[in-house]
Amino acid sequence: MKKKILITGVAGFIGFALAEKLIKKNFIVYGIDNLDNYYSIKLKKKRIELLKRNKNFHFKKINFSKKKNIEIFFKGKKFETVVHLGAQAGVRYSLTNPDKYIDTNFIGFINIIENSIKNKIKKFIFASSSSVYGEQKNFPIKENIYLDPKNIYARTKKLNEEIAFDIHRLNNIDITGLRLFTVYGEWGRPDMFIMKFLKCLYNKEKLKLFNKGNHYRDFTYIEDVVEIMSKLIIKKQDKKFKIFNICSNKPIHLKKLINIMVKQTKKIPNILLTNFQKADVLKTHGDNRKIKKYLKYYKFTKIEEGIKKTIAWYKDNKIWNY
């Protein structure tokens, strides 16, 4: 019998990529999303349109903060695993729209995890974020370090981890939290740096470079992320609570990244150097040894290769029009 998986936030970047991968592995994938307008709804609908071409995919638009709607949706579905990726994204956006993070990342998270327990799922996997670490000085960052979130988005992610731990302790269920580090790649979020940079290149627009580009980021290619997720879904359950960094462990300076993209596109960007943005951190650099050991997954995509694939896809799909 085919296994049923629920992916929340399925119209999002990572949710879409994971759904594609699991469908190819012959899972029955149910996806829900609130189709929030934080970034292009047109892009999100395009992702859903592509997924709907497969008979093993089922989609419903749902607001995660509406408890009754979530209860009705779960009823009778008998999911084996729930992968909760639906969240209000955006570090800078959280400074001006804090209420959206309470509704989706707090109330929405509780609604999804409570209904998962009530419906006796075997595994619950959820997206946390590298932002829970805040500004650190010692690198690479291990999972057991003190968490020091700098903004509302990061605080909601830390709170998700604490709620998930309490749920695990009370219900003895297999729960895994993934601290994702700057995921990029095909069908990526247009508000993230790499996609913003490509849009500016191909539309000949000006790009704001915060802190004059003096940041280091641990970029993680989307195919590595969803391969790890699929392995976690398939792996025999252990009924433990686990937290993993999902990262390349190879941070890169933004100016070096820009040089790579300029070299590969043969286009010169129009850059506006601006000051440090208070919600940002200077550097992210995660230690990925824990997830490597747990899954025996050792080969992460090099940034040059990932960027090359992303640029090729971007040009073919004219994604800057979304």
N, C-alpha and C positions, 0 to 999 in steps of 0.2 A: 504494500500500500504506500502511495506517495505521502511524504510528510508535509504537513501544513505549517507554514511560517507566516507570522505577521511582522511586517516592517512598517513602523510609524515614520512619518516624514519621507515617504517613498517618492514624492515629487522633488525632493531635494537632491543635491549633488551625490552624496554618499549613499542615500537610500536607493536612488535610481540605479547606481552602479552595482550595488549589492543585489537588488532584485533581478537585474539582467543576469548576473552570475548564477544565482540560485535557480532561476528558470532553466538555464542551460544544464544545470545539474539535476533537472527533473523534479524539483520541489514544486508544490503548489504554493504560490505566493499571494498573500492578501496584503494590500497596501492601503494605508490611510494617510491623509494629509489635510491640513486646513487651507492650503493654497494661499498662504499669507502674502501680502504685497510688499514685503521687505525688499525683495528684488523681483525681477520680471516674472509675472504670472504666465506670460506667453511662453517663456522658457520652461517653466514647470509643467505646463500643459503639454508641451512638445515631448517632454520626457515620458509623461503618462501615456500619451498617444502611441509612442514607440513600444512601451510595455504591453499595452492592450492588444497588440498584434498577436500575442501568444495566449492560447486558451487556458494556460495554467496561471494566469495573472488576473486578479480581481481587485478593483479599486473602489474606494468610497471617500468622499470628502466629508471630513468630520473635524469639529473644533474639539481639541483634546481637553479643554477646560470645562466642557459640558458633561458632567458625570453621567447623567441618564443616557445620553447618546452613546457613550462608551460602553455602558452596561448592556444596552440593546445590541450593539455591534458584536460584542464578544459572545453573546448567548448562542450556544449550540455549535460554535465554530470548531472547538476542540483543537486549538493550536498546540503544537508540540513545543515550539520556541517563539518567543517574542523578542524582536530586536528593536529597541526604542531609540530612534534617531531623531524623532520630531522634536524640535526645540526652536525657540526664537534665537537666531544667530546674531552676531555682530557686537564686538566689544565697544566701539565708539557709539553705536546706535543706542546702547544701553544707558548712556549718559542723559539722553533726551527722552527716551521712551521706557522708563523703568517698569510701568504697569504691565507691558506686554510680556516681560520676563517673569513676572509673578504669575500671570494667567497661564502661560504655556509651560515654562520651565519648572514651576513649582506645583501649581494645582494640576496641570496637565500630566506631569510626571506621576503624581500620586494616583490619579485616576487610572493611568495605564498599568502601573505596577500592582495596584490593589486588585484590579480586574484580572490581571495575569495570575495572581495567587488564588483568587476566588474560582477561577476556571482551571486550576490545577495544571498549569503548564510545567514542562520539565526544566526549561532553561529560560533565563531572562538576561539579555545582553543589552547594555545601554551605553550611549555616547556621553562621556565626560569630556574634559578639555585640558590641554596643557596650561590654559589660563589659570587653573586652580593653584598653580605654583607661585604666581605673581613674579615679582622681581627677585631673582636669585643671583648668587655670586659664585657658587661652586658648581662646576659642570663636569660631566653630564649629570642631569638630575635623575635621582632614583625615586621609585614610587613611595618609599617610606620617609621621605623628607617632609619637614613641616610645611603645611600649605598656607599661603598668604595671598589670597585673591585681591586684586586691585580695583575691581569694578563689579557692578550688579550681575552682569552675565556670568562672570567667574564665580561669584558667590552662589548663584543658583546651581551651578554645576557641582560645587562642593557640597551643597545641601542635598543634591540628588544622591551623591555618594553616601552621605550619612543616613538618608532615608533607606536606601537600598541595603545598607549594612544592617539596620534595625529590622527590616523585613526578612532578611536572610536569617538573622539570629532567632526570630520568632517562628519561622516557617521551615527552616532547614532546606532551602531551595538553592539550586545552582544559579548564582548571580555573578556576572562579569561586567566590570566597568572599564571602559577604554578611554584613556587620556590621549586624545588625538592631537597631533602636532601638525599644523598648517598643511592640510591636505590639498593637493592640486592635481590637475589632469583633465582629460576629456570630459566635456559637459560640466566643467567646474563653475563655481559660483562667480557671477560677474562682479561682485563686490570685493573679491579677494585680489591680492596684489598682482599675481601673474595675469589673470584675465583682464584686469583694469589696464595693465601695461600694454597688452596686446591690442586692446580696443583703441587705446590712444595712438599706438603705432599705425594701425590700419585705417583709423578715421582721421588721422593727423590732428589729434586733440592734445591739449596740454595735460600733463600728469603731475599731480601734487606728490612730492616725495617728502614724507614727514621725517623730521630729525635729519634732513639732508641725506637720507639714505643710510645713516649710520646705525643700522640694525643687523643683527644676525638672526636667521630663522632656520629652524629644523624642518625643511620641506619634506613631505611624505607623499609619494606617488599613489594615486587612487587605486591602481591595480594591486599594489602591496596591501593596502588597507582592506579591500574587500576579499582578497585571498586569505588574509589572517582571520577575518570575520567568518568566512565560510568554513575554515578549519575549526574554529571554536564551536560553530554550530554542529558540525559532524562529530567532533570529539566526544568520547564517552563522558557522561555527566559525572561530576564528583561531589555535588551538593556543597561546594565551598563558595565563599565570597572572595573574589579575586579582582585586583586592579592592575592594569597593564598600561605602560607607555606604548603608544603606537607611533613610532618615529624612525627616521633613517639613522639617527645618531651621527649625522654629518651636517652640522649647521653651515650656512653660507652667508657671507656678507651680501646685502642687497645690491651693492654696486657691482660686485662680481657676477651676481645673477643677471643684472641688467646687461652686462657685457656679453654674457652667453646668449641672451635673447637677441641682442643687436647683431651679433655675429651670425646667428642662425637665420634671422629674417632679412639681414642686409638693409635694415631701415634704421634711421636716426630718430630717437624720441625727442619730444619737446617737453622738457622737465622743468617744473617750478619747485625749487628747493624751499621747504617750509620748516617751521619749528617743531619741536617734540610735541606729540599729542599725549595728554596726561593719562589717558586710559591704556596706552601701549606699554610694553616692556621692551627693554633694550635687546635682550637676547633670549632665545629659546634653544635648548639643547638637551634632549632627553636621552636617558640610558635605555637601550632596547634589549638588554641581555636577558631580562626576565621573560619576555614574550618569545624570544628566540629559543630559549631553553625549554619552555613549556610546550611549544608547538614544533620544535626542531625546524623553524623557518629562519634561514640564515641569509638569503640573498635579497637585499633591498635594491630597488632600481636607482641607478646613478642619476643625479640631477640633469646631466647633459642629455641622457637618453630620454628621461621623462619629459623634459622641455621640448625635445625634438618631436616626440609623438603628439604632445599637446598642441604645438604650433601647426603641425600638419593637419590635425583634426580641425583646428580653429579656422584655418584658411579654407578647408573643404566645406565647412558648414556655415561660413559667414555668420558666425555667432554674434559678431558685434552689432548686428541688426536687431538683436533681441532686447 
